[in-house]
Amino acid sequence: MANLPVAPRPLNPAERALLEHVLSADVPGAAELRGQLDRTEVVARWGPGSVSVDLRVREPVRHAGASGLLPVGAAVHDEAGEYIGELLVWTDGGATLSALEYAWVTDEMPRVLPPVERVRIEW
């Protein structure tokens, strides 16, 4: 899918809650990334109907010191407890938040982000 640029907007409540949840893991750089949330905005969706988004952090920013995929497992489970996907938090080379991805294993693409209580964090 091609990314679809959007007018920059603040994180919505679901995006913010999920990022806070994933960034609660005790991994290097997580505290600095949490500190970026107030200045993080959504700048693109990953495709039509996708809930995965590209992010940009407005300056000033305290860099987290690590880049790429945040090493946190964020497994998504449905109401019955079945594994249905994973949340991935990406950072750019400068160690700022760059994307929130919802990778799913179901037949249909999710149309909404999962509630925080359905995301199990492991690191």
DSSP file (Angstrom, degrees, kcal/mol; ACC not computed):
  #  RESIDUE AA STRUCTURE BP1 BP2  ACC     N-H-->O    O-->H-N    N-H-->O    O-->H-N    TCO  KAPPA ALPHA  PHI   PSI    X-CA   Y-CA   Z-CA
    1    1 A M              0   0    0      0, 0.0     2,-0.3     0, 0.0    46,-0.1   0.000 360.0 360.0 360.0 143.3    0.0    0.0    0.0
    2    2 A A        -     0   0    0      1,-0.1     2,-0.1    46,-0.0    43,-0.1  -0.693 360.0-108.2 -87.7 142.4    1.1    3.5   -0.7
    3    3 A N        -     0   0    0     -2,-0.3    43,-0.2    44,-0.1    -1,-0.1  -0.466  26.2-145.0 -69.4 140.8    1.1    6.0    2.1
    4    4 A L  E     -A   45   0A   0     41,-3.3    41,-2.3    -2,-0.1    43,-0.2  -0.916  15.4-134.8-110.2 106.7   -1.6    8.6    1.9
    5    5 A P  E     -A   44   0A   0      0, 0.0     2,-0.3     0, 0.0    39,-0.3  -0.274  24.2-170.4 -59.5 144.8   -0.5   12.0    3.2
    6    6 A V  E     -     0   0A   0     37,-2.2     3,-0.1     3,-0.0     0, 0.0  -0.918  37.9 -85.8-129.5 158.2   -2.9   13.8    5.5
    7    7 A A  E     -     0   0A   0     -2,-0.3    35,-0.1     1,-0.1    37,-0.1  -0.493  65.2 -93.9 -59.6 128.7   -3.0   17.3    6.9
    8    8 A P  E     +     0   0A   0      0, 0.0    35,-0.2     0, 0.0    -1,-0.1  -0.178  58.3 171.9 -50.7 133.8   -0.8   17.1   10.1
    9    9 A R  E     -A   42   0A   0     33,-1.6    33,-2.8    -3,-0.1     3,-0.1  -0.963  35.1 -96.4-141.5 156.3   -3.0   16.4   13.1
   10   10 A P  E     -A   41   0A   0      0, 0.0    31,-0.2     0, 0.0    28,-0.1  -0.260  56.1 -83.0 -65.3 161.4   -2.5   15.6   16.7
   11   11 A L        -     0   0    0     29,-0.9    29,-0.0    26,-0.3    44,-0.0  -0.390  47.0-124.8 -58.1 140.4   -2.7   12.0   17.8
   12   12 A N     >  -     0   0    0     -3,-0.1     4,-2.6     1,-0.1     5,-0.2  -0.440  31.8 -97.2 -81.5 168.7   -6.2   10.9   18.4
   13   13 A P  H  > S+     0   0    0      0, 0.0     4,-2.5     0, 0.0     5,-0.2   0.862 123.6  49.2 -56.9 -38.7   -7.1    9.4   21.9
   14   14 A A  H  > S+     0   0    0      2,-0.2     4,-2.3     1,-0.2     5,-0.2   0.929 112.5  47.2 -67.7 -44.6   -6.8    5.8   20.7
   15   15 A E  H  > S+     0   0    0      1,-0.2     4,-2.5     2,-0.2     5,-0.2   0.934 114.7  47.0 -60.5 -46.8   -3.4    6.4   19.0
   16   16 A R  H  X S+     0   0    0     -4,-2.6     4,-2.7     1,-0.2     5,-0.2   0.930 111.7  49.8 -62.4 -46.5   -2.0    8.2   22.1
   17   17 A A  H  X S+     0   0    0     -4,-2.5     4,-2.2    -5,-0.2    -1,-0.2   0.905 112.9  46.8 -61.1 -42.1   -3.3    5.5   24.5
   18   18 A L  H  X S+     0   0    0     -4,-2.3     4,-2.7     2,-0.2     5,-0.2   0.909 112.3  49.3 -68.7 -41.4   -1.7    2.7   22.5
   19   19 A L  H  X S+     0   0    0     -4,-2.5     4,-2.8    -5,-0.2    -2,-0.2   0.922 111.6  49.6 -62.8 -42.8    1.6    4.5   22.1
   20   20 A E  H  < S+     0   0    0     -4,-2.7     4,-0.3    -5,-0.2    -2,-0.2   0.909 111.9  49.9 -59.8 -41.4    1.6    5.2   25.9
   21   21 A H  H >< S+     0   0    0     -4,-2.2     3,-1.1    -5,-0.2     4,-0.2   0.946 114.3  42.1 -64.0 -50.3    0.9    1.6   26.5
   22   22 A V  H >< S+     0   0    0     -4,-2.7     3,-1.5     1,-0.3    -2,-0.2   0.906 113.4  53.4 -64.4 -40.9    3.6    0.2   24.3
   23   23 A L  T 3< S+     0   0    0     -4,-2.8    -1,-0.3     1,-0.3    -2,-0.2   0.477  88.1  80.3 -76.5  -0.3    6.1    2.9   25.5
   24   24 A S  T <  S+     0   0    0     -3,-1.1    -1,-0.3    -4,-0.3    -2,-0.2   0.621  70.4 107.6 -76.4 -11.7    5.4    1.8   29.1
   25   25 A A  S <  S-     0   0    0     -3,-1.5     2,-1.9    -4,-0.2     5,-0.1  -0.380  82.8-118.5 -65.6 144.0    7.9   -1.1   28.4
   26   26 A D        +     0   0    0      4,-0.1    -1,-0.1    -2,-0.1    -2,-0.1  -0.532  66.0 132.3 -86.8  72.9   11.2   -0.7   30.2
   27   27 A V    >   -     0   0    0     -2,-1.9     3,-2.1    -4,-0.2     4,-0.4  -0.881  67.9 -80.2-120.9 154.9   13.4   -0.7   27.0
   28   28 A P  T 3  S+     0   0    0      0, 0.0    36,-0.1     0, 0.0    -1,-0.0  -0.276 115.7  13.3 -55.5 131.5   16.1    1.8   26.1
   29   29 A G  T 3> S+     0   0    0     34,-0.1     4,-2.3    36,-0.1     5,-0.2   0.253  90.1 114.3  89.9 -12.1   14.8    5.0   24.7
   30   30 A A  H <> S+     0   0    0     -3,-2.1     4,-2.6     1,-0.2     5,-0.2   0.893  75.6  51.5 -62.1 -40.9   11.1    4.5   25.8
   31   31 A A  H  > S+     0   0    0     -4,-0.4     4,-1.8     1,-0.2    -1,-0.2   0.919 111.6  47.0 -62.7 -43.1   11.2    7.4   28.3
   32   32 A E  H  4 S+     0   0    0      2,-0.2     4,-0.5     1,-0.2    30,-0.2   0.895 111.9  50.6 -65.3 -39.4   12.5    9.8   25.7
   33   33 A L  H >< S+     0   0    0     -4,-2.3     3,-1.2     1,-0.2     4,-0.5   0.896 107.7  53.0 -66.0 -39.3    9.9    8.5   23.2
   34   34 A R  H >< S+     0   0    0     -4,-2.6     3,-1.3     1,-0.3     4,-0.3   0.888 103.6  58.6 -59.8 -37.7    7.1    9.0   25.8
   35   35 A G  T 3< S+     0   0    0     -4,-1.8    -1,-0.3     1,-0.3     3,-0.2   0.641 100.2  58.1 -66.6 -14.2    8.3   12.6   26.2
   36   36 A Q  T X  S+     0   0    0     -3,-1.2     3,-1.6    -4,-0.5    -1,-0.3   0.594  79.1  91.1 -88.2 -12.7    7.7   13.1   22.4
   37   37 A L  G X  S+     0   0    0     -3,-1.3     3,-1.4    -4,-0.5   -26,-0.3   0.838  80.0  56.5 -59.0 -37.9    4.0   12.3   22.5
   38   38 A D  G 3  S+     0   0    0     -4,-0.3    -1,-0.3     1,-0.3    -2,-0.1   0.737 114.9  40.1 -66.6 -20.1    2.8   15.9   23.1
   39   39 A R  G <  S+     0   0    0     -3,-1.6    19,-3.1    -4,-0.1     2,-0.4   0.215  92.3 110.4-111.0  13.4    4.6   17.0   20.0
   40   40 A T  E <   - B   0  57A   0     -3,-1.4   -29,-0.9    -4,-0.2     2,-0.3  -0.742  42.7-179.2 -94.1 135.3    3.8   14.0   17.8
   41   41 A E  E     -AB  10  56A   0     15,-2.9    15,-2.3    -2,-0.4     2,-0.4  -0.954  29.8-115.2-131.7 153.5    1.4   14.4   14.9
   42   42 A V  E     +AB   9  55A   0    -33,-2.8   -33,-1.6    -2,-0.3    13,-0.2  -0.720  32.5 170.2 -84.9 131.4    0.0   12.1   12.3
   43   43 A V  E     +     0   0A   0     11,-2.3   -37,-2.2    -2,-0.4     2,-0.3   0.501  60.5  10.6-121.2  -9.6    1.2   13.0    8.7
   44   44 A A  E     -AB   5  54A   0     10,-1.0    10,-2.4   -39,-0.3    -1,-0.3  -0.977  57.0-133.9-163.9 153.5    0.0   10.0    6.6
   45   45 A R  E     -AB   4  53A   0    -41,-2.3   -41,-3.3    -2,-0.3     8,-0.2  -0.782  29.2-123.2-103.1 157.2   -2.1    6.8    6.7
   46   46 A W  S    S-     0   0    0      6,-2.0     7,-0.1    -2,-0.3     5,-0.1   0.460  78.8 -40.7 -83.1   0.1   -0.7    3.6    5.2
   47   47 A G  S >  S-     0   0    0      5,-0.3     3,-2.0     3,-0.2    -1,-0.2  -0.871  90.8 -37.0 158.9 172.6   -3.5    3.2    2.7
   48   48 A P  T 3  S-     0   0    0      0, 0.0     3,-0.1     0, 0.0   -45,-0.0  -0.361 128.4   0.0 -58.0 125.7   -7.3    3.5    2.3
   49   49 A G  T 3  S+     0   0    0      1,-0.2     2,-0.1    -2,-0.1    -3,-0.0   0.405  97.7 141.5  77.5  -3.1   -9.0    2.4    5.5
   50   50 A S    <   -     0   0    0     -3,-2.0    -1,-0.2     1,-0.1    -3,-0.2  -0.443  43.3-160.2 -74.5 143.9   -5.7    1.7    7.2
   51   51 A V        +     0   0    0     59,-0.3     2,-0.3    51,-0.2    -1,-0.1   0.464  65.4 102.4 -97.9  -4.7   -5.3    2.5   10.9
   52   52 A S        -     0   0    0     50,-0.2    -6,-2.0    49,-0.1     2,-0.3  -0.609  57.5-171.3 -76.7 139.4   -1.5    2.4   10.6
   53   53 A V  E     -BC  45 100A   0     47,-2.3    47,-2.4    -2,-0.3     2,-0.3  -0.955  26.6-125.7-137.8 150.7    0.0    5.9   10.5
   54   54 A D  E     -BC  44  99A   0    -10,-2.4   -11,-2.3    -2,-0.3   -10,-1.0  -0.747  33.5-155.0 -88.9 144.3    3.2    7.7    9.8
   55   55 A L  E     -B   42   0A   0     43,-2.8     2,-0.4    -2,-0.3   -13,-0.2  -0.844  13.7-165.4-122.1 155.3    4.2   10.1   12.6
   56   56 A R  E     -B   41   0A   0    -15,-2.3   -15,-2.9    -2,-0.3     2,-0.6  -0.996  13.9-143.9-138.0 138.7    6.3   13.3   12.8
   57   57 A V  E     -B   40   0A   0     -2,-0.4   -17,-0.2   -17,-0.2     2,-0.1  -0.909  17.6-136.4-105.8 123.0    7.6   14.8   16.0
   58   58 A R        -     0   0    0    -19,-3.1   -19,-0.1    -2,-0.6    -2,-0.0  -0.468  42.2 -68.8 -73.9 147.5    7.8   18.6   16.1
   59   59 A E  S    S+     0   0    0     -2,-0.1     2,-0.1     2,-0.1    -1,-0.1  -0.369 102.9  60.8 -71.0 157.3   10.9   20.3   17.6
   60   60 A P  S    S+     0   0    0      0, 0.0     2,-0.4     0, 0.0    -2,-0.1   0.604  74.6 165.5 -78.0 153.3   12.3   20.6   20.1
   61   61 A V        -     0   0    0     -2,-0.1     2,-0.7    -4,-0.1    -2,-0.1  -0.991  37.2-139.3-138.3 142.4   12.8   16.9   20.7
   62   62 A R        -     0   0    0     -2,-0.4   -27,-0.1   -30,-0.2   -26,-0.1  -0.905  34.3-129.4 -98.8 114.6   15.0   14.8   22.9
   63   63 A H        -     0   0    0     -2,-0.7    32,-0.2     1,-0.1    33,-0.2  -0.334   3.9-140.8 -70.0 145.0   16.3   12.0   20.8
   64   64 A A        -     0   0    0     31,-1.8   -32,-0.1    30,-0.2    31,-0.1   0.659  29.6-126.1 -84.2 -17.5   15.9    8.5   22.2
   65   65 A G  S    S+     0   0    0     29,-0.3     2,-0.3     1,-0.2    30,-0.1   0.591  80.4  76.8  85.1   9.2   19.2    7.1   21.1
   66   66 A A        -     0   0    0     26,-0.1     2,-0.3   -37,-0.1    -2,-0.2  -0.988  59.5-160.7-147.0 150.4   17.9    4.0   19.2
   67   67 A S        +     0   0    0     -2,-0.3     2,-0.3    28,-0.1    25,-0.2  -0.871  45.9  32.2-133.1 166.7   16.3    3.7   15.8
   68   68 A G  E    S+D   91   0A   0     23,-1.2    23,-2.4    -2,-0.3     2,-0.4  -0.677 104.4   3.0  94.8-147.6   14.2    1.3   13.9
   69   69 A L  E    S-D   90   0A   0     -2,-0.3    21,-0.2    21,-0.2    -2,-0.1  -0.617  76.3-118.7 -78.8 128.1   11.6   -1.0   15.3
   70   70 A L        -     0   0    0     19,-2.9     2,-2.5    -2,-0.4    19,-0.3  -0.506  26.7-123.1 -65.0 129.7   11.1   -0.6   19.1
   71   71 A P  S    S+     0   0    0      0, 0.0     2,-0.4     0, 0.0    -1,-0.1  -0.330  71.6 116.9 -79.2  63.5   11.9   -4.0   20.7
   72   72 A V        -     0   0    0     -2,-2.5     2,-0.5    17,-0.1    51,-0.2  -0.996  60.0-137.7-131.2 129.8    8.6   -4.4   22.4
   73   73 A G  E     +E  122   0A   0     49,-3.6    49,-2.7    -2,-0.4     2,-0.3  -0.774  22.9 177.1 -84.0 125.5    6.0   -7.2   21.8
   74   74 A A  E     -E  121   0A   0     -2,-0.5    13,-2.5    13,-0.4     2,-0.2  -0.662  10.8-171.1-130.5  75.9    2.5   -5.7   21.7
   75   75 A A  E     -EF 120  86A   0     45,-1.7    45,-2.8    -2,-0.3     2,-0.4  -0.482  11.8-144.7 -75.2 133.5    0.3   -8.7   20.8
   76   76 A V  E     -EF 119  85A   0      9,-2.9     8,-3.1    43,-0.2     9,-1.2  -0.845  17.5-171.8-100.7 133.1   -3.4   -7.9   20.1
   77   77 A H  E     - F   0  83A   0     41,-2.4     6,-0.2    -2,-0.4     5,-0.0  -0.929  16.4-128.9-124.4 148.0   -6.1  -10.4   21.2
   78   78 A D    >   -     0   0    0      4,-2.5     3,-1.9    -2,-0.3    -1,-0.0  -0.145  45.6 -80.7 -83.1-174.2   -9.8  -10.5   20.4
   79   79 A E  T 3  S+     0   0    0      1,-0.3    -1,-0.1     2,-0.1    -2,-0.0   0.785 131.8  51.8 -59.5 -29.2  -12.6  -10.8   23.0
   80   80 A A  T 3  S-     0   0    0      2,-0.1    -1,-0.3     1,-0.0    -3,-0.0   0.441 121.3-106.2 -88.3  -0.3  -12.1  -14.6   23.2
   81   81 A G  S <  S+     0   0    0     -3,-1.9     2,-0.2     1,-0.3    -2,-0.1   0.508  70.9 146.0  89.6   4.6   -8.3  -14.2   23.8
   82   82 A E        -     0   0    0      1,-0.1    -4,-2.5     2,-0.0    -1,-0.3  -0.554  56.2-110.4 -78.2 139.3   -7.2  -15.2   20.4
   83   83 A Y  E     +F   77   0A   0     -2,-0.2    -6,-0.3    -6,-0.2    -1,-0.1  -0.515  44.9 163.2 -67.3 127.3   -4.1  -13.6   18.9
   84   84 A I  E     -     0   0A   0     -8,-3.1    21,-2.1     1,-0.3    22,-0.6   0.414  55.2 -40.7-127.6  -2.2   -5.2  -11.4   16.0
   85   85 A G  E     -FG  76 104A   0     -9,-1.2    -9,-2.9    19,-0.3     2,-0.3  -0.996  51.4 -99.7 166.9-167.9   -2.2   -9.1   15.4
   86   86 A E  E     -FG  75 103A   0     17,-3.0    17,-2.7    -2,-0.3     2,-0.5  -0.997  17.1-134.5-147.8 142.1    0.6   -7.0   16.7
   87   87 A L  E     - G   0 102A   0    -13,-2.5     2,-0.4    -2,-0.3   -13,-0.4  -0.883  23.9-167.0 -98.0 134.2    1.3   -3.3   17.3
   88   88 A L  E     - G   0 101A   0     13,-2.7    13,-3.0    -2,-0.5     2,-0.5  -0.979   7.9-157.4-122.6 132.7    4.7   -2.1   16.0
   89   89 A V  E     - G   0 100A   0     -2,-0.4   -19,-2.9   -19,-0.3     2,-0.3  -0.951  14.5-162.7-111.8 124.2    6.2    1.3   17.0
   90   90 A W  E     -DG  69  99A   0      9,-2.5     8,-3.1    -2,-0.5     9,-1.5  -0.798   6.3-165.0-107.9 146.3    8.8    2.6   14.6
   91   91 A T  E     -DG  68  97A   0    -23,-2.4   -23,-1.2    -2,-0.3     6,-0.2  -0.902  18.6-124.4-122.7 157.3   11.4    5.3   15.1
   92   92 A D    >   -     0   0    0      4,-2.2     3,-2.4    -2,-0.3   -24,-0.2  -0.285  41.8 -84.8 -90.6-178.2   13.5    7.1   12.5
   93   93 A G  T 3  S+     0   0    0      1,-0.3    -1,-0.1   -26,-0.1   -26,-0.0   0.744 130.1  55.7 -60.2 -24.3   17.3    7.4   12.3
   94   94 A G  T 3  S-     0   0    0      2,-0.1    -1,-0.3   -30,-0.0   -29,-0.3   0.341 118.3-112.8 -89.9   7.1   17.2   10.3   14.6
   95   95 A A  S <  S+     0   0    0     -3,-2.4   -31,-1.8     1,-0.3     2,-0.3   0.871  72.7 130.9  64.6  41.7   15.3    8.2   17.2
   96   96 A T  S    S-     0   0    0    -33,-0.2    -4,-2.2   -32,-0.1    -1,-0.3  -0.862  71.0 -83.8-113.7 157.9   12.0   10.0   17.1
   97   97 A L  E     + G   0  91A   0     -2,-0.3    -6,-0.3    -6,-0.2   -40,-0.2  -0.363  52.5 164.6 -58.8 133.1    8.6    8.4   16.7
   98   98 A S  E     +     0   0A   0     -8,-3.1   -43,-2.8     1,-0.4     2,-0.3   0.584  54.0   5.7-128.1 -19.0    8.0    7.7   13.0
   99   99 A A  E     -CG  54  90A   0     -9,-1.5    -9,-2.5   -45,-0.3     2,-0.5  -0.974  41.6-151.3-165.0 150.8    5.1    5.2   12.7
  100  100 A L  E     -CG  53  89A   0    -47,-2.4   -47,-2.3    -2,-0.3     2,-0.4  -0.987  29.0-170.1-121.4 116.0    2.4    3.2   14.5
  101  101 A E  E     - G   0  88A   0    -13,-3.0   -13,-2.7    -2,-0.5     2,-0.7  -0.900  18.5-159.4-113.8 134.7    1.6    0.0   12.7
  102  102 A Y  E     - G   0  87A   0     -2,-0.4     2,-0.5   -15,-0.2   -15,-0.2  -0.911  15.5-169.3-109.7 101.8   -1.2   -2.4   13.3
  103  103 A A  E     - G   0  86A   0    -17,-2.7   -17,-3.0    -2,-0.7     2,-0.3  -0.816  10.4-165.3 -91.8 124.1   -0.1   -5.7   11.7
  104  104 A W  E     - G   0  85A   0     -2,-0.5   -19,-0.3   -19,-0.3     5,-0.1  -0.764  27.7-164.0-114.5 157.2   -3.0   -8.2   11.6
  105  105 A V        +     0   0    0    -21,-2.1   -20,-0.2    -2,-0.3     2,-0.1   0.203  62.4 101.6-119.0  10.4   -3.3  -11.9   11.0
  106  106 A T  S    S-     0   0    0    -22,-0.6    -2,-0.1     2,-0.2   -22,-0.0  -0.369  85.3-107.2 -88.9 172.2   -7.0  -12.0   10.3
  107  107 A D  S    S+     0   0    0     -2,-0.1     2,-0.4     2,-0.1    -1,-0.1   0.804 101.7  51.1 -70.4 -29.6   -8.7  -12.3    6.9
  108  108 A E  S    S-     0   0    0      1,-0.0    -2,-0.2     0, 0.0    -3,-0.1  -0.889  89.7-111.1-117.0 142.8   -9.8   -8.7    7.0
  109  109 A M        -     0   0    0     -2,-0.4     2,-0.1     1,-0.1    -2,-0.1  -0.441  41.9-109.4 -64.7 134.4   -7.9   -5.5    7.7
  110  110 A P        -     0   0    0      0, 0.0   -59,-0.3     0, 0.0    -1,-0.1  -0.404  21.6-159.4 -65.5 143.1   -8.9   -3.9   11.0
  111  111 A R  S    S+     0   0    0      1,-0.1     2,-0.3   -61,-0.1    -2,-0.0   0.562  75.2  33.9 -98.7 -12.5  -10.9   -0.7   10.6
  112  112 A V  S    S-     0   0    0    -61,-0.0   -61,-0.1     0, 0.0    -1,-0.1  -0.966  88.8-102.3-138.5 155.2  -10.2    0.6   14.1
  113  113 A L        -     0   0    0     -2,-0.3     3,-0.1     1,-0.1    -2,-0.1  -0.445  47.4-103.0 -70.8 151.2   -7.3    0.4   16.5
  114  114 A P        -     0   0    0      0, 0.0    -1,-0.1     0, 0.0     2,-0.1  -0.401  37.7-100.5 -73.3 152.9   -7.7   -2.2   19.3
  115  115 A P    >   -     0   0    0      0, 0.0     3,-2.2     0, 0.0     4,-0.1  -0.439  33.5-114.2 -67.5 149.1   -8.6   -1.0   22.8
  116  116 A V  G >  S+     0   0    0      1,-0.3     3,-2.2     2,-0.2  -102,-0.0   0.856 113.4  64.5 -53.5 -39.4   -5.6   -0.9   25.2
  117  117 A E  G 3  S+     0   0    0      1,-0.3    -1,-0.3     3,-0.0     0, 0.0   0.630  98.3  56.0 -65.3 -10.7   -6.9   -3.7   27.3
  118  118 A R  G <  S+     0   0    0     -3,-2.2   -41,-2.4     2,-0.0     2,-0.6   0.309  90.5  87.8-100.2   7.7   -6.6   -6.1   24.4
  119  119 A V  E <   -E   76   0A   0     -3,-2.2     2,-0.6   -43,-0.2   -43,-0.2  -0.932  62.2-159.5-113.4 118.5   -2.9   -5.4   23.9
  120  120 A R  E     -E   75   0A   0    -45,-2.8   -45,-1.7    -2,-0.6     2,-0.4  -0.859  11.0-148.0 -99.8 122.3   -0.4   -7.5   25.9
  121  121 A I  E     +E   74   0A   0     -2,-0.6     2,-0.3   -47,-0.2   -47,-0.2  -0.750  22.2 167.9 -94.8 133.0    3.0   -6.0   26.3
  122  122 A E  E      E   73   0A   0    -49,-2.7   -49,-3.6    -2,-0.4   -97,-0.1  -0.994 360.0 360.0-138.6 143.6    6.2   -8.1   26.5
  123  123 A W              0   0    0     -2,-0.3    -1,-0.1   -51,-0.2   -49,-0.0   0.306 360.0 360.0-147.1 360.0    9.8   -7.1   26.3
